[in-house]
Amino acid sequence: MLAARGMTLTQLSELVGVSLVNLSVLKNDRARAIRFSTLTAICRALDCSVGELLVLRD
């Protein structure tokens, strides 16, 4: 999604107000949870829906 928007993780971090480290954890599938407010902020910054970011895996 970042590449499709021509945005770096650093730029997203600045827009959303979440640390680069925390966004990296989310991006690399190492997060156990995410706050709804963070998810909402990311969706707003990337102009996408939650369903476009989250994928259910077995």
C-alpha angles and dihedrals in degrees: 000000000000092000092047089055094044090239133135125221088247091056091048090050091055093047095047100037094233122127119261089238092055093048090049090054089052094045094050095050095247098118121108094196143001129208115243090232090056092047091049092049092050091049091050092049092048095039092232141115127257090250090061091058104039124067125186112227131183 
